[in-house]
Amino acid sequence: MRGETEQLLKIRLQCHDQTAKVWIASENGWECAAEEISLLPYTTEEAGGFVGCTIGMYASSNGMESKNHADFAWFTCSSRN
């Protein structure tokens, strides 16, 4: 059961070539939260070697200690040409 401060957040990541956009679902539909995010730091050439999996989900507290958590209920990936 979810607590009073917990909520479900839907996020869409849209990638094209080496840039990404992040969309967040709201009551008004999908809203762009960030765009023109460079994905170059995650390439083998820029990282200086193998970087492993290049798609997935994770949560970060930006290096700070945190008691927060993130639960991922599902993940979908589609390719549109």
PDB file with SEQRES, HELIX, SHEET and CRYST1 records, atoms N, CA, C and O in Angstrom:
SEQRES   1 A   81  MET ARG GLY GLU THR GLU GLN LEU LEU LYS ILE ARG LEU          
SEQRES   2 A   81  GLN CYS HIS ASP GLN THR ALA LYS VAL TRP ILE ALA SER          
SEQRES   3 A   81  GLU ASN GLY TRP GLU CYS ALA ALA GLU GLU ILE SER LEU          
SEQRES   4 A   81  LEU PRO TYR THR THR GLU GLU ALA GLY GLY PHE VAL GLY          
SEQRES   5 A   81  CYS THR ILE GLY MET TYR ALA SER SER ASN GLY MET GLU          
SEQRES   6 A   81  SER LYS ASN HIS ALA ASP PHE ALA TRP PHE THR CYS SER          
SEQRES   7 A   81  SER ARG ASN                                                  
HELIX    1 AA1 LEU A   40  TYR A   42  5                                   3    
HELIX    2 AA2 THR A   44  ALA A   47  1                                   4    
SHEET    1 AA1 3 ILE A  11  HIS A  16  0                                        
SHEET    2 AA1 3 THR A  19  SER A  26 -1                                        
SHEET    3 AA1 3 GLY A  29  SER A  38 -1                                        
CRYST1    1.000    1.000    1.000  90.00  90.00  90.00 P 1           1          
ATOM      1  N   MET A   1       0.849  -1.178   0.000  1.00  0.00           N  
ATOM      2  CA  MET A   1       0.000   0.000   0.000  1.00  0.00           C  
ATOM      3  C   MET A   1       0.897   1.243   0.000  1.00  0.00           C  
ATOM      4  O   MET A   1       1.920   1.278   0.683  1.00  0.00           O  
ATOM      5  N   ARG A   2       0.509   2.246  -0.760  1.00  0.00           N  
ATOM      6  CA  ARG A   2       1.282   3.472  -0.868  1.00  0.00           C  
ATOM      7  C   ARG A   2       0.967   4.407   0.304  1.00  0.00           C  
ATOM      8  O   ARG A   2      -0.173   4.508   0.756  1.00  0.00           O  
ATOM      9  N   GLY A   3       2.021   5.087   0.782  1.00  0.00           N  
ATOM     10  CA  GLY A   3       1.832   6.086   1.829  1.00  0.00           C  
ATOM     11  C   GLY A   3       1.264   7.368   1.248  1.00  0.00           C  
ATOM     12  O   GLY A   3       1.119   7.498   0.032  1.00  0.00           O  
ATOM     13  N   GLU A   4       0.942   8.311   2.119  1.00  0.00           N  
ATOM     14  CA  GLU A   4       0.323   9.557   1.673  1.00  0.00           C  
ATOM     15  C   GLU A   4       1.245  10.385   0.783  1.00  0.00           C  
ATOM     16  O   GLU A   4       0.757  11.122  -0.074  1.00  0.00           O  
ATOM     17  N   THR A   5       2.564  10.286   0.960  1.00  0.00           N  
ATOM     18  CA  THR A   5       3.481  11.113   0.179  1.00  0.00           C  
ATOM     19  C   THR A   5       3.998  10.406  -1.063  1.00  0.00           C  
ATOM     20  O   THR A   5       4.690  11.021  -1.876  1.00  0.00           O  
ATOM     21  N   GLU A   6       3.679   9.129  -1.227  1.00  0.00           N  
ATOM     22  CA  GLU A   6       4.144   8.390  -2.399  1.00  0.00           C  
ATOM     23  C   GLU A   6       3.176   8.563  -3.554  1.00  0.00           C  
ATOM     24  O   GLU A   6       1.961   8.621  -3.365  1.00  0.00           O  
ATOM     25  N   GLN A   7       3.740   8.644  -4.767  1.00  0.00           N  
ATOM     26  CA  GLN A   7       2.899   8.742  -5.942  1.00  0.00           C  
ATOM     27  C   GLN A   7       3.564   8.040  -7.111  1.00  0.00           C  
ATOM     28  O   GLN A   7       4.781   7.851  -7.130  1.00  0.00           O  
ATOM     29  N   LEU A   8       2.762   7.661  -8.074  1.00  0.00           N  
ATOM     30  CA  LEU A   8       3.254   7.001  -9.263  1.00  0.00           C  
ATOM     31  C   LEU A   8       3.641   8.070 -10.285  1.00  0.00           C  
ATOM     32  O   LEU A   8       2.868   8.994 -10.537  1.00  0.00           O  
ATOM     33  N   LEU A   9       4.824   7.952 -10.870  1.00  0.00           N  
ATOM     34  CA  LEU A   9       5.328   8.913 -11.835  1.00  0.00           C  
ATOM     35  C   LEU A   9       5.649   8.179 -13.125  1.00  0.00           C  
ATOM     36  O   LEU A   9       6.408   7.210 -13.114  1.00  0.00           O  
ATOM     37  N   LYS A  10       5.079   8.628 -14.239  1.00  0.00           N  
ATOM     38  CA  LYS A  10       5.369   8.031 -15.533  1.00  0.00           C  
ATOM     39  C   LYS A  10       6.372   8.914 -16.264  1.00  0.00           C  
ATOM     40  O   LYS A  10       6.179  10.122 -16.394  1.00  0.00           O  
ATOM     41  N   ILE A  11       7.449   8.287 -16.739  1.00  0.00           N  
ATOM     42  CA  ILE A  11       8.520   9.003 -17.430  1.00  0.00           C  
ATOM     43  C   ILE A  11       8.725   8.365 -18.792  1.00  0.00           C  
ATOM     44  O   ILE A  11       8.720   7.140 -18.915  1.00  0.00           O  
ATOM     45  N   ARG A  12       8.907   9.190 -19.814  1.00  0.00           N  
ATOM     46  CA  ARG A  12       9.205   8.707 -21.166  1.00  0.00           C  
ATOM     47  C   ARG A  12      10.543   9.296 -21.582  1.00  0.00           C  
ATOM     48  O   ARG A  12      10.766  10.502 -21.474  1.00  0.00           O  
ATOM     49  N   LEU A  13      11.424   8.436 -22.057  1.00  0.00           N  
ATOM     50  CA  LEU A  13      12.726   8.857 -22.557  1.00  0.00           C  
ATOM     51  C   LEU A  13      12.713   8.659 -24.064  1.00  0.00           C  
ATOM     52  O   LEU A  13      12.499   7.547 -24.549  1.00  0.00           O  
ATOM     53  N   GLN A  14      12.940   9.732 -24.799  1.00  0.00           N  
ATOM     54  CA  GLN A  14      12.918   9.683 -26.258  1.00  0.00           C  
ATOM     55  C   GLN A  14      14.331   9.999 -26.750  1.00  0.00           C  
ATOM     56  O   GLN A  14      14.858  11.085 -26.507  1.00  0.00           O  
ATOM     57  N   CYS A  15      14.935   9.031 -27.445  1.00  0.00           N  
ATOM     58  CA  CYS A  15      16.310   9.186 -27.915  1.00  0.00           C  
ATOM     59  C   CYS A  15      16.361   9.195 -29.434  1.00  0.00           C  
ATOM     60  O   CYS A  15      15.645   8.446 -30.100  1.00  0.00           O  
ATOM     61  N   HIS A  16      17.214  10.047 -29.967  1.00  0.00           N  
ATOM     62  CA  HIS A  16      17.448  10.099 -31.405  1.00  0.00           C  
ATOM     63  C   HIS A  16      18.913  10.435 -31.608  1.00  0.00           C  
ATOM     64  O   HIS A  16      19.420  11.425 -31.080  1.00  0.00           O  
ATOM     65  N   ASP A  17      19.590   9.585 -32.389  1.00  0.00           N  
ATOM     66  CA  ASP A  17      21.038   9.717 -32.572  1.00  0.00           C  
ATOM     67  C   ASP A  17      21.707   9.755 -31.208  1.00  0.00           C  
ATOM     68  O   ASP A  17      21.603   8.782 -30.461  1.00  0.00           O  
ATOM     69  N   GLN A  18      22.384  10.830 -30.855  1.00  0.00           N  
ATOM     70  CA  GLN A  18      23.109  10.889 -29.582  1.00  0.00           C  
ATOM     71  C   GLN A  18      22.531  11.925 -28.624  1.00  0.00           C  
ATOM     72  O   GLN A  18      23.251  12.460 -27.781  1.00  0.00           O  
ATOM     73  N   THR A  19      21.221  12.214 -28.749  1.00  0.00           N  
ATOM     74  CA  THR A  19      20.572  13.137 -27.821  1.00  0.00           C  
ATOM     75  C   THR A  19      19.269  12.507 -27.304  1.00  0.00           C  
ATOM     76  O   THR A  19      18.712  11.596 -27.916  1.00  0.00           O  
ATOM     77  N   ALA A  20      18.813  13.012 -26.180  1.00  0.00           N  
ATOM     78  CA  ALA A  20      17.599  12.477 -25.558  1.00  0.00           C  
ATOM     79  C   ALA A  20      16.706  13.602 -25.061  1.00  0.00           C  
ATOM     80  O   ALA A  20      17.168  14.711 -24.791  1.00  0.00           O  
ATOM     81  N   LYS A  21      15.414  13.297 -24.945  1.00  0.00           N  
ATOM     82  CA  LYS A  21      14.423  14.159 -24.316  1.00  0.00           C  
ATOM     83  C   LYS A  21      13.754  13.353 -23.216  1.00  0.00           C  
ATOM     84  O   LYS A  21      13.606  12.137 -23.342  1.00  0.00           O  
ATOM     85  N   VAL A  22      13.349  14.013 -22.142  1.00  0.00           N  
ATOM     86  CA  VAL A  22      12.643  13.359 -21.048  1.00  0.00           C  
ATOM     87  C   VAL A  22      11.255  13.980 -20.955  1.00  0.00           C  
ATOM     88  O   VAL A  22      11.108  15.200 -20.888  1.00  0.00           O  
ATOM     89  N   TRP A  23      10.240  13.121 -20.952  1.00  0.00           N  
ATOM     90  CA  TRP A  23       8.853  13.540 -20.850  1.00  0.00           C  
ATOM     91  C   TRP A  23       8.266  12.989 -19.559  1.00  0.00           C  
ATOM     92  O   TRP A  23       8.594  11.873 -19.157  1.00  0.00           O  
ATOM     93  N   ILE A  24       7.404  13.759 -18.908  1.00  0.00           N  
ATOM     94  CA  ILE A  24       6.753  13.326 -17.675  1.00  0.00           C  
ATOM     95  C   ILE A  24       5.241  13.454 -17.873  1.00  0.00           C  
ATOM     96  O   ILE A  24       4.752  14.480 -18.346  1.00  0.00           O  
ATOM     97  N   ALA A  25       4.521  12.416 -17.510  1.00  0.00           N  
ATOM     98  CA  ALA A  25       3.066  12.422 -17.649  1.00  0.00           C  
ATOM     99  C   ALA A  25       2.448  13.318 -16.580  1.00  0.00           C  
ATOM    100  O   ALA A  25       2.831  13.275 -15.410  1.00  0.00           O  
ATOM    101  N   SER A  26       1.486  14.127 -17.010  1.00  0.00           N  
ATOM    102  CA  SER A  26       0.744  14.965 -16.076  1.00  0.00           C  
ATOM    103  C   SER A  26      -0.737  14.832 -16.401  1.00  0.00           C  
ATOM    104  O   SER A  26      -1.117  14.101 -17.315  1.00  0.00           O  
ATOM    105  N   GLU A  27      -1.549  15.527 -15.666  1.00  0.00           N  
ATOM    106  CA  GLU A  27      -2.985  15.469 -15.950  1.00  0.00           C  
ATOM    107  C   GLU A  27      -3.318  16.116 -17.291  1.00  0.00           C  
ATOM    108  O   GLU A  27      -4.408  15.905 -17.822  1.00  0.00           O  
ATOM    109  N   ASN A  28      -2.389  16.906 -17.848  1.00  0.00           N  
ATOM    110  CA  ASN A  28      -2.586  17.547 -19.150  1.00  0.00           C  
ATOM    111  C   ASN A  28      -1.959  16.765 -20.290  1.00  0.00           C  
ATOM    112  O   ASN A  28      -1.945  17.245 -21.423  1.00  0.00           O  
ATOM    113  N   GLY A  29      -1.440  15.572 -20.023  1.00  0.00           N  
ATOM    114  CA  GLY A  29      -0.751  14.775 -21.038  1.00  0.00           C  
ATOM    115  C   GLY A  29       0.742  14.732 -20.749  1.00  0.00           C  
ATOM    116  O   GLY A  29       1.166  14.934 -19.611  1.00  0.00           O  
ATOM    117  N   TRP A  30       1.531  14.471 -21.771  1.00  0.00           N  
ATOM    118  CA  TRP A  30       2.983  14.388 -21.612  1.00  0.00           C  
ATOM    119  C   TRP A  30       3.615  15.771 -21.733  1.00  0.00           C  
ATOM    120  O   TRP A  30       3.339  16.496 -22.688  1.00  0.00           O  
ATOM    121  N   GLU A  31       4.465  16.142 -20.767  1.00  0.00           N  
ATOM    122  CA  GLU A  31       5.148  17.430 -20.781  1.00  0.00           C  
ATOM    123  C   GLU A  31       6.654  17.192 -20.832  1.00  0.00           C  
ATOM    124  O   GLU A  31       7.185  16.356 -20.101  1.00  0.00           O  
ATOM    125  N   CYS A  32       7.335  17.934 -21.703  1.00  0.00           N  
ATOM    126  CA  CYS A  32       8.783  17.789 -21.837  1.00  0.00           C  
ATOM    127  C   CYS A  32       9.465  18.405 -20.616  1.00  0.00           C  
ATOM    128  O   CYS A  32       9.278  19.585 -20.321  1.00  0.00           O  
ATOM    129  N   ALA A  33      10.260  17.593 -19.910  1.00  0.00           N  
ATOM    130  CA  ALA A  33      10.959  18.060 -18.711  1.00  0.00           C  
ATOM    131  C   ALA A  33      12.395  18.455 -19.011  1.00  0.00           C  
ATOM    132  O   ALA A  33      12.960  19.311 -18.330  1.00  0.00           O  
ATOM    133  N   ALA A  34      12.992  17.834 -20.031  1.00  0.00           N  
ATOM    134  CA  ALA A  34      14.381  18.158 -20.411  1.00  0.00           C  
ATOM    135  C   ALA A  34      14.585  17.721 -21.851  1.00  0.00           C  
ATOM    136  O   ALA A  34      13.993  16.738 -22.298  1.00  0.00           O  
ATOM    137  N   GLU A  35      15.425  18.453 -22.577  1.00  0.00           N  
ATOM    138  CA  GLU A  35      15.699  18.088 -23.963  1.00  0.00           C  
ATOM    139  C   GLU A  35      17.144  18.393 -24.307  1.00  0.00           C  
ATOM    140  O   GLU A  35      17.854  19.060 -23.553  1.00  0.00           O  
ATOM    141  N   GLU A  36      17.563  17.896 -25.451  1.00  0.00           N  
ATOM    142  CA  GLU A  36      18.941  18.066 -25.928  1.00  0.00           C  
ATOM    143  C   GLU A  36      19.957  17.545 -24.901  1.00  0.00           C  
ATOM    144  O   GLU A  36      21.000  18.163 -24.684  1.00  0.00           O  
ATOM    145  N   ILE A  37      19.645  16.409 -24.277  1.00  0.00           N  
ATOM    146  CA  ILE A  37      20.570  15.779 -23.336  1.00  0.00           C  
ATOM    147  C   ILE A  37      21.563  14.969 -24.159  1.00  0.00           C  
ATOM    148  O   ILE A  37      21.170  14.069 -24.902  1.00  0.00           O  
ATOM    149  N   SER A  38      22.826  15.280 -24.030  1.00  0.00           N  
ATOM    150  CA  SER A  38      23.844  14.560 -24.794  1.00  0.00           C  
ATOM    151  C   SER A  38      24.044  13.164 -24.220  1.00  0.00           C  
ATOM    152  O   SER A  38      24.215  12.991 -23.013  1.00  0.00           O  
ATOM    153  N   LEU A  39      24.019  12.173 -25.107  1.00  0.00           N  
ATOM    154  CA  LEU A  39      24.291  10.798 -24.702  1.00  0.00           C  
ATOM    155  C   LEU A  39      25.733  10.397 -25.015  1.00  0.00           C  
ATOM    156  O   LEU A  39      26.123   9.253 -24.780  1.00  0.00           O  
ATOM    157  N   LEU A  40      26.519  11.327 -25.541  1.00  0.00           N  
ATOM    158  CA  LEU A  40      27.903  11.033 -25.904  1.00  0.00           C  
ATOM    159  C   LEU A  40      28.756  10.517 -24.742  1.00  0.00           C  
ATOM    160  O   LEU A  40      29.587   9.638 -24.970  1.00  0.00           O  
ATOM    161  N   PRO A  41      28.598  11.013 -23.505  1.00  0.00           N  
ATOM    162  CA  PRO A  41      29.424  10.477 -22.414  1.00  0.00           C  
ATOM    163  C   PRO A  41      29.237   8.980 -22.175  1.00  0.00           C  
ATOM    164  O   PRO A  41      30.072   8.344 -21.533  1.00  0.00           O  
ATOM    165  N   TYR A  42      28.141   8.415 -22.691  1.00  0.00           N  
ATOM    166  CA  TYR A  42      27.847   7.000 -22.476  1.00  0.00           C  
ATOM    167  C   TYR A  42      28.276   6.129 -23.646  1.00  0.00           C  
ATOM    168  O   TYR A  42      27.964   4.938 -23.672  1.00  0.00           O  
ATOM    169  N   THR A  43      28.979   6.694 -24.608  1.00  0.00           N  
ATOM    170  CA  THR A  43      29.468   5.920 -25.744  1.00  0.00           C  
ATOM    171  C   THR A  43      30.829   5.325 -25.414  1.00  0.00           C  
ATOM    172  O   THR A  43      31.568   5.856 -24.584  1.00  0.00           O  
ATOM    173  N   THR A  44      31.145   4.240 -26.061  1.00  0.00           N  
ATOM    174  CA  THR A  44      32.441   3.580 -25.847  1.00  0.00           C  
ATOM    175  C   THR A  44      33.590   4.534 -26.129  1.00  0.00           C  
ATOM    176  O   THR A  44      34.574   4.554 -25.390  1.00  0.00           O  
ATOM    177  N   GLU A  45      33.478   5.321 -27.190  1.00  0.00           N  
ATOM    178  CA  GLU A  45      34.558   6.234 -27.568  1.00  0.00           C  
ATOM    179  C   GLU A  45      34.800   7.303 -26.507  1.00  0.00           C  
ATOM    180  O   GLU A  45      35.950   7.578 -26.162  1.00  0.00           O  
ATOM    181  N   GLU A  46      33.751   7.900 -25.992  1.00  0.00           N  
ATOM    182  CA  GLU A  46      33.897   8.966 -24.993  1.00  0.00           C  
ATOM    183  C   GLU A  46      34.273   8.423 -23.615  1.00  0.00           C  
ATOM    184  O   GLU A  46      35.033   9.057 -22.883  1.00  0.00           O  
ATOM    185  N   ALA A  47      33.744   7.258 -23.263  1.00  0.00           N  
ATOM    186  CA  ALA A  47      34.012   6.678 -21.946  1.00  0.00           C  
ATOM    187  C   ALA A  47      35.386   6.023 -21.881  1.00  0.00           C  
ATOM    188  O   ALA A  47      35.900   5.744 -20.799  1.00  0.00           O  
ATOM    189  N   GLY A  48      35.979   5.778 -23.059  1.00  0.00           N  
ATOM    190  CA  GLY A  48      37.305   5.179 -23.078  1.00  0.00           C  
ATOM    191  C   GLY A  48      37.292   3.670 -22.967  1.00  0.00           C  
ATOM    192  O   GLY A  48      38.311   3.076 -22.615  1.00  0.00           O  
ATOM    193  N   GLY A  49      36.195   3.046 -23.249  1.00  0.00           N  
ATOM    194  CA  GLY A  49      36.107   1.587 -23.189  1.00  0.00           C  
ATOM    195  C   GLY A  49      34.674   1.127 -23.157  1.00  0.00           C  
ATOM    196  O   GLY A  49      33.746   1.919 -23.320  1.00  0.00           O  
ATOM    197  N   PHE A  50      34.504  -0.153 -22.946  1.00  0.00           N  
ATOM    198  CA  PHE A  50      33.168  -0.756 -22.944  1.00  0.00           C  
ATOM    199  C   PHE A  50      32.318  -0.172 -21.824  1.00  0.00           C  
ATOM    200  O   PHE A  50      32.773  -0.086 -20.683  1.00  0.00           O  
ATOM    201  N   VAL A  51      31.089   0.230 -22.137  1.00  0.00           N  
ATOM    202  CA  VAL A  51      30.210   0.815 -21.132  1.00  0.00           C  
ATOM    203  C   VAL A  51      29.076  -0.112 -20.717  1.00  0.00           C  
ATOM    204  O   VAL A  51      28.282   0.238 -19.845  1.00  0.00           O  
ATOM    205  N   GLY A  52      28.989  -1.292 -21.331  1.00  0.00           N  
ATOM    206  CA  GLY A  52      27.972  -2.262 -20.936  1.00  0.00           C  
ATOM    207  C   GLY A  52      26.601  -1.892 -21.456  1.00  0.00           C  
ATOM    208  O   GLY A  52      26.467  -1.342 -22.548  1.00  0.00           O  
ATOM    209  N   CYS A  53      25.598  -2.192 -20.680  1.00  0.00           N  
ATOM    210  CA  CYS A  53      24.215  -1.940 -21.066  1.00  0.00           C  
ATOM    211  C   CYS A  53      23.989  -0.443 -21.268  1.00  0.00           C  
ATOM    212  O   CYS A  53      24.393   0.370 -20.437  1.00  0.00           O  
ATOM    213  N   THR A  54      23.350  -0.091 -22.367  1.00  0.00           N  
ATOM    214  CA  THR A  54      23.132   1.327 -22.644  1.00  0.00           C  
ATOM    215  C   THR A  54      21.682   1.749 -22.465  1.00  0.00           C  
ATOM    216  O   THR A  54      21.342   2.908 -22.701  1.00  0.00           O  
ATOM    217  N   ILE A  55      20.824   0.824 -22.051  1.00  0.00           N  
ATOM    218  CA  ILE A  55      19.436   1.189 -21.785  1.00  0.00           C  
ATOM    219  C   ILE A  55      18.983   0.466 -20.524  1.00  0.00           C  
ATOM    220  O   ILE A  55      19.259  -0.719 -20.340  1.00  0.00           O  
ATOM    221  N   GLY A  56      18.303   1.175 -19.683  1.00  0.00           N  
ATOM    222  CA  GLY A  56      17.831   0.599 -18.436  1.00  0.00           C  
ATOM    223  C   GLY A  56      17.313   1.692 -17.521  1.00  0.00           C  
ATOM    224  O   GLY A  56      17.261   2.858 -17.913  1.00  0.00           O  
ATOM    225  N   MET A  57      16.933   1.332 -16.322  1.00  0.00           N  
ATOM    226  CA  MET A  57      16.408   2.307 -15.371  1.00  0.00           C  
ATOM    227  C   MET A  57      17.228   2.254 -14.091  1.00  0.00           C  
ATOM    228  O   MET A  57      17.687   1.194 -13.667  1.00  0.00           O  
ATOM    229  N   TYR A  58      17.394   3.400 -13.500  1.00  0.00           N  
ATOM    230  CA  TYR A  58      18.054   3.483 -12.210  1.00  0.00           C  
ATOM    231  C   TYR A  58      17.576   4.740 -11.502  1.00  0.00           C  
ATOM    232  O   TYR A  58      16.963   5.611 -12.120  1.00  0.00           O  
ATOM    233  N   ALA A  59      17.847   4.835 -10.236  1.00  0.00           N  
ATOM    234  CA  ALA A  59      17.509   6.029  -9.466  1.00  0.00           C  
ATOM    235  C   ALA A  59      18.786   6.572  -8.849  1.00  0.00           C  
ATOM    236  O   ALA A  59      19.708   5.811  -8.555  1.00  0.00           O  
ATOM    237  N   SER A  60      18.844   7.861  -8.654  1.00  0.00           N  
ATOM    238  CA  SER A  60      20.040   8.493  -8.109  1.00  0.00           C  
ATOM    239  C   SER A  60      19.657   9.537  -7.075  1.00  0.00           C  
ATOM    240  O   SER A  60      18.626  10.199  -7.201  1.00  0.00           O  
ATOM    241  N   SER A  61      20.479   9.681  -6.063  1.00  0.00           N  
ATOM    242  CA  SER A  61      20.314  10.768  -5.101  1.00  0.00           C  
ATOM    243  C   SER A  61      21.419  11.803  -5.319  1.00  0.00           C  
ATOM    244  O   SER A  61      21.738  12.594  -4.431  1.00  0.00           O  
ATOM    245  N   ASN A  62      21.997  11.776  -6.532  1.00  0.00           N  
ATOM    246  CA  ASN A  62      23.041  12.724  -6.927  1.00  0.00           C  
ATOM    247  C   ASN A  62      24.214  12.766  -5.945  1.00  0.00           C  
ATOM    248  O   ASN A  62      24.731  13.835  -5.619  1.00  0.00           O  
ATOM    249  N   GLY A  63      24.619  11.595  -5.487  1.00  0.00           N  
ATOM    250  CA  GLY A  63      25.775  11.495  -4.599  1.00  0.00           C  
ATOM    251  C   GLY A  63      25.482  11.771  -3.135  1.00  0.00           C  
ATOM    252  O   GLY A  63      26.373  11.659  -2.293  1.00  0.00           O  
ATOM    253  N   MET A  64      24.258  12.127  -2.827  1.00  0.00           N  
ATOM    254  CA  MET A  64      23.894  12.429  -1.442  1.00  0.00           C  
ATOM    255  C   MET A  64      23.290  11.177  -0.791  1.00  0.00           C  
ATOM    256  O   MET A  64      22.663  10.360  -1.466  1.00  0.00           O  
ATOM    257  N   GLU A  65      23.481  11.040   0.504  1.00  0.00           N  
ATOM    258  CA  GLU A  65      22.857   9.938   1.217  1.00  0.00           C  
ATOM    259  C   GLU A  65      21.359  10.186   1.285  1.00  0.00           C  
ATOM    260  O   GLU A  65      20.928  11.313   1.526  1.00  0.00           O  
ATOM    261  N   SER A  66      20.560   9.142   1.075  1.00  0.00           N  
ATOM    262  CA  SER A  66      19.116   9.313   1.020  1.00  0.00           C  
ATOM    263  C   SER A  66      18.403   8.068   1.544  1.00  0.00           C  
ATOM    264  O   SER A  66      18.886   6.946   1.387  1.00  0.00           O  
ATOM    265  N   LYS A  67      17.258   8.285   2.161  1.00  0.00           N  
ATOM    266  CA  LYS A  67      16.407   7.174   2.591  1.00  0.00           C  
ATOM    267  C   LYS A  67      15.267   6.961   1.599  1.00  0.00           C  
ATOM    268  O   LYS A  67      14.432   6.078   1.801  1.00  0.00           O  
ATOM    269  N   ASN A  68      15.219   7.758   0.529  1.00  0.00           N  
ATOM    270  CA  ASN A  68      14.202   7.599  -0.502  1.00  0.00           C  
ATOM    271  C   ASN A  68      14.457   6.326  -1.288  1.00  0.00           C  
ATOM    272  O   ASN A  68      15.540   5.746  -1.216  1.00  0.00           O  
ATOM    273  N   HIS A  69      13.461   5.902  -2.030  1.00  0.00           N  
ATOM    274  CA  HIS A  69      13.617   4.725  -2.875  1.00  0.00           C  
ATOM    275  C   HIS A  69      12.763   4.903  -4.122  1.00  0.00           C  
ATOM    276  O   HIS A  69      11.873   5.753  -4.163  1.00  0.00           O  
ATOM    277  N   ALA A  70      13.034   4.113  -5.112  1.00  0.00           N  
ATOM    278  CA  ALA A  70      12.239   4.120  -6.340  1.00  0.00           C  
ATOM    279  C   ALA A  70      11.884   2.686  -6.678  1.00  0.00           C  
ATOM    280  O   ALA A  70      12.749   1.811  -6.700  1.00  0.00           O  
ATOM    281  N   ASP A  71      10.618   2.450  -6.940  1.00  0.00           N  
ATOM    282  CA  ASP A  71      10.145   1.137  -7.377  1.00  0.00           C  
ATOM    283  C   ASP A  71       9.747   1.250  -8.839  1.00  0.00           C  
ATOM    284  O   ASP A  71       8.957   2.120  -9.205  1.00  0.00           O  
ATOM    285  N   PHE A  72      10.285   0.385  -9.664  1.00  0.00           N  
ATOM    286  CA  PHE A  72       9.946   0.380 -11.075  1.00  0.00           C  
ATOM    287  C   PHE A  72       8.989  -0.775 -11.328  1.00  0.00           C  
ATOM    288  O   PHE A  72       9.342  -1.938 -11.132  1.00  0.00           O  
ATOM    289  N   ALA A  73       7.773  -0.449 -11.766  1.00  0.00           N  
ATOM    290  CA  ALA A  73       6.763  -1.469 -11.988  1.00  0.00           C  
ATOM    291  C   ALA A  73       6.892  -2.108 -13.363  1.00  0.00           C  
ATOM    292  O   ALA A  73       6.596  -3.292 -13.521  1.00  0.00           O  
ATOM    293  N   TRP A  74       7.332  -1.335 -14.369  1.00  0.00           N  
ATOM    294  CA  TRP A  74       7.468  -1.880 -15.714  1.00  0.00           C  
ATOM    295  C   TRP A  74       8.391  -1.001 -16.535  1.00  0.00           C  
ATOM    296  O   TRP A  74       8.672   0.146 -16.186  1.00  0.00           O  
ATOM    297  N   PHE A  75       8.846  -1.563 -17.617  1.00  0.00           N  
ATOM    298  CA  PHE A  75       9.756  -0.872 -18.527  1.00  0.00           C  
ATOM    299  C   PHE A  75       9.434  -1.349 -19.937  1.00  0.00           C  
ATOM    300  O   PHE A  75       9.384  -2.553 -20.188  1.00  0.00           O  
ATOM    301  N   THR A  76       9.217  -0.427 -20.847  1.00  0.00           N  
ATOM    302  CA  THR A  76       8.992  -0.809 -22.231  1.00  0.00           C  
ATOM    303  C   THR A  76       9.984  -0.068 -23.122  1.00  0.00           C  
ATOM    304  O   THR A  76      10.432   1.032 -22.800  1.00  0.00           O  
ATOM    305  N   CYS A  77      10.304  -0.672 -24.205  1.00  0.00           N  
ATOM    306  CA  CYS A  77      11.227  -0.071 -25.162  1.00  0.00           C  
ATOM    307  C   CYS A  77      10.663  -0.296 -26.541  1.00  0.00           C  
ATOM    308  O   CYS A  77      10.325  -1.423 -26.904  1.00  0.00           O  
ATOM    309  N   SER A  78      10.561   0.763 -27.308  1.00  0.00           N  
ATOM    310  CA  SER A  78      10.058   0.616 -28.676  1.00  0.00           C  
ATOM    311  C   SER A  78      10.953   1.411 -29.618  1.00  0.00           C  
ATOM    312  O   SER A  78      11.603   2.379 -29.223  1.00  0.00           O  
ATOM    313  N   SER A  79      10.967   0.983 -30.850  1.00  0.00           N  
ATOM    314  CA  SER A  79      11.764   1.656 -31.868  1.00  0.00           C  
ATOM    315  C   SER A  79      10.824   2.176 -32.926  1.00  0.00           C  
ATOM    316  O   SER A  79      10.021   1.430 -33.487  1.00  0.00           O  
ATOM    317  N   ARG A  80      10.929   3.457 -33.195  1.00  0.00           N  
ATOM    318  CA  ARG A  80      10.110   4.072 -34.244  1.00  0.00           C  
ATOM    319  C   ARG A  80      11.042   4.692 -35.255  1.00  0.00           C  
ATOM    320  O   ARG A  80      11.849   5.557 -34.913  1.00  0.00           O  
ATOM    321  N   ASN A  81      10.941   4.263 -36.490  1.00  0.00           N  
ATOM    322  CA  ASN A  81      11.797   4.799 -37.533  1.00  0.00           C  
ATOM    323  C   ASN A  81      11.068   5.833 -38.347  1.00  0.00           C  
ATOM    324  O   ASN A  81      11.638   6.398 -39.280  1.00  0.00           O  
TER     325      ASN A  81                                                      
END                                                                             
